[in-house]
Amino acid sequence: MSITITFVDQSGKPVAASAVPGDNLLRVGQAAGLPLEGTCEGQMACSTCHVIVAPEWFDRLPPAAEEEEDMLDFAAGARRTSRLSCQIELSPEMDGLTVTIPSASADARRM
């Protein structure tokens, strides 16, 4: 089964990406060429994979752990619907999920 995720890049352009259940949102975004650095490789020690979840999807995702909430305090441009993409494991119910890459995002791997 394929899951379609729509990332909205910093310029507002939608970028569709395909995933399978069990994929990690960070890795899917990176594979799609988006500036999601993920410096800590999913260990919740940074906020370089910060995304803003579309409001209609936010409450449908599993809730963030306290550690994730703490790291989001350091994320540039964090909002109520912010999440760390490394902490979102995709499931079939997430088909159609839309997330936005914050305008302050930068991927040091590309600089």
Helices and strands as residue ranges (DSSP letters): E 3-8, E 14-19, H 25-31, E 50-53, H 55-58, H 66-72, E 82-84, G 85-87, G 92-94, E 98-100, G 108-110
